[in-house]
């Protein structure tokens, strides 16, 4: 059975609305969701990226996924709306607080830079208005080789007929250049009424020109690839994983060292004793006479 995911549920400070959104997602069969924090980078001044809200402060109890009898898994995602190449900072310390990192380029130059050089997991495309540029195969193929996914959100197509036209047009243009590969379909809504089930989303994705298998991958296996890519990005290509340890931890003394300190005897002395005892036992076995018999012979002579 496939694990379905929705990796774009916008963050809202309204806990009641967020709780309803999570319960609806779990009821529809999504096993993993990502709460999306959008950061609009500014051209001037210091850019402070907000930290994600701890999970225990958002919901008191995780809802159970329908059909799986296990609680839903909630991740944190950061989406950076970039209008300049300097807005994305490579290896920034603030990015480590998030499970998934995404960028939303607004120009062709930024889209090319995101595909070629930005170390991110997801590249978002605009779906609420006409794109100011055309997709090209070279940067898209480069992003595919690096394991980066492209995201199309469907919630805008439900709200308005004009946005529906732009969503279908931009989605078709992306899938045509990408051959239906490396595309994930997300909701991008903070309203529970606009959420759709995984199979409904897969049927909607076929309107973008994706095949039935590609559409299903857009809500399951491709989303899983995003999570694996995020782990790889944080673990030096999946080879090294660093974990901070508390400073007050001290190495414990082994039992062998404790015994040596108590007996005040080096291991070599123990070996000599053992070898001596072994020689005595060997002599007794060769003569086949107990020590008491030797004493009786000595007294008789």
N, C-alpha and C positions, 0 to 999 in steps of 0.2 A: 504494500500500500504506500502511495506517495505521500510525502510530507509537504503540505501546502504552506506557503509563506506570503505575507504582505509586508514588505519592507519600507512602507511609507505611510505611517499614521502620524500626521502633524501633531506636535506637542501643543497642548492647551492647558492653561492654568486652572480651568474649571475641572475639578476632580470628578464631579458627578458625570459630566459629559465624557471624560476620558474613561471612566469606569464602564459606562454604557457602551462606548466604542469597543473596548476590550472584550466585554461580554458578548457583544454581537459577533466580533471576529472569531471568538472561540466557538460560538454556536454554529457559525457557518462552516467550521471545519479547519480553520487556519491554526496550525500548531505553533508557528513562530511569527511574531510581528516585531516591527522596529518603530520606536517612537522617534520621529524626525524633528531635530532642532535645526531651524534654518538661520544661518548667519549671513546678513547682508553686509559685505565688506564695504568700507568707506575709503575714499581716495586719500583723505587727510586725517591726521591724528592717529593715536595708538588704537589698534584694533583689539578689543577684548572679546575673546570667544567665551560664551557662557558655558558653565559646567552643567552636565546633566543632573536632573533631580533624582535623588536616590529612589529606588523602586518602592521601598517601604513607606515613603511619603506620598506616593502616587495612589497606590491601591492597598487596601488592608488584606485582601485575599485574592489570589490569582484564580480566575475562572477556569473551569475544566473544559477541555476540548471535546466537542461532541464526537463520539465514536472512538475515542482513544483512551478515555478514563485517566488522563493525566493533565496537570495544569499547563496553561499556555506559557510559552517562553517569550520573554520580552527583552529586546535589545535596544541599545541607544545608538542613534545615527546622527551624524552631523552633515548638513548640506551647506556648502559655501556658495553663495551667489556672487560670482566673480565678474567684475567689469574691467579689471586690469590684471595683467600677469603677476603683479606684485601682491595681489590679494591672497594668493595661495603661497603659504610658507612651508617649504619642505622640512619634514621631521620636526614640526612644532610640538612643543610639550603638551599643548592643550588638546591635540588630536588624540593622545593616548587614552583620554578618559572615555572615548567613544568606541563602540564595537565596529561601526561601519563609517566610512568616510566617502562623501560624494561631493561633486562639484556641479554647478549649473552655469555653464558658459553662456554669454549673451551675444558674442560676436564670432565671426568665422575664425579670426586669429586666436581667440581664446579656446574655441572648440578644437582647433588644430593642436594647440599647446597641451590641452587636457588629454588628447588621445596619444600624443607622442611622449610627453615628459612627466605629467602630473602623476604622482604615486597615490592613486585613489582606487576605490573599489567600484564606484558607479559614476557614470556621466549622465546627467539629466538633460532632456531636451524640452524646449518650450512647446506647450500644447494649447495654450489659450490664445495665441495670436499667430499671425503668419511669420514664418522664419525669415530673418533678414539675409540668409545665405543658403546655399545648396550643399548637401552632403557630398563629400568626395570619398572615393574608395581608399585612397592611400592612408589617410589618418585613421579611418575606421578599421582597416586591416591591421594597422599597427597596434591599435587598442585591443583588438581581438587576440593578437599574439601575446600581449602582456596580461591577458586574462581579465580585462576590464569589461564590465557590463554596461549596456545602455538601458535607460529606464523610460517607459511610457506610462503615464498615469491616465486613468479612464474616468475619474470623477467629474472632470469638467464637461465631458461629453453627456453626462446625465443632467447637468444643470441647465444648459442653454443650447439651442440649435446652432447658433453661430460658433460656439466653442466646439460643438460636436464636429462641425465641418473642418475646423482647424486641427482637431485631434486626429481625425481620420487622414487628413492630407499629410500632416507631419509624420504620423506613424507609418503611412504607406511609403513615404520618401525614405525613412530610415530603414525599414525592412527591405526595401528594394536594393539599397546600397549594401546592406549587411547580410543579405541572403537569408534573413530570418534567424541568424545566429547571434548569440550573446545579447539577447534582449529579455528583460524582465518586465512584467506587467504589475503595476501597483495601483492602489486606490488613490492615494494623495488627498484624502478627505478626513475631516474631523467630525463628520456627521454620520451617525450610525445608519440612517436611512439610505445613504449613498453607497454603502458597502454591498458588494455582491459576492456570491459564493465562488469557490475556485473553478468549478466547471462553467459557470456563467462567464467568468473572466476569460477562460480559455476560448469560449465561443466568441466573445467579443474580440479577442486577439486575432481571430481568423479574418476579421474585417480589415486588418492591417496587411493582409497578404501572407500571413503565416500559415503553415500547414497544421494539421491537427496535433501532430507530435510536437512541433515547435511551440505551439500555443500552450500545450500542457507543460512543457519545459519552462515556459516563461513564468509560471507560478510555483514551480517545484524545484527541479534539478538546477536550473540556472540561478535560482535564489540561493541554493545550497553552495554553488560555486562562489557566490559573492562572500559567503561566510568563510569559506576555506581561503579565499584570496585575502580577506581581512586578517585571518590568523597568520597567513604567510607574510603579509606586510609587516606584522608586528613581531615576527620571530626570525628575522634574518633568513628569508627564503625557506622557512620551514625547517631549518637545521638547528638553530640555537633559540632557546626560550629562557629568558631571564626572569627570576622571581626575587623580589625583595624579602629578606629575612629580618626578623627583629634584632635590634642591636644587643639586647640583654641576654641573648642565648649564648651559652658557653659550652664547649665540648666536654662531654662526660668522660671520667676516667674509666678505663676498662677494668673488668674484674681481675684480669691477669696482673695488671700493675698493682692493684690493691693487695693481692695475695703475696706478691713479691715483697711489698713494703712490710707486710706483717711478719713474714718468715725471715726476712733479712738474709735470704740465701739466693745466690744467683742460680739461674737455670742449669749451669754447668755442674754445680754441686749435686743437684738432684739427679743429673744424668749419671754421675759417678756412683751415687748410692744405688741407683737402679742396676747399673752394670755389675756392681759387687754382689748384690743380692742374686742376680741371675747366675753368676759364677758359682756361688754356694749351692744353689738349687741344682746346677748341672753336675757338680761333684757328687751330690747325694744321689742323683739319678744314676750315675755311672757305677757307683759302688753297690747300689741296691741295698744299702744297710742304713738303718736309722742311726743317729748319733748315740743313742743309749746302748746299742750293741757294741760300738767302738769302746765305750767306757768299760763294759764288762770284760772285754778282751784285755784291756790294759791292766785291770786289777788281777786277772788270772795269771798273767805272766809276771 
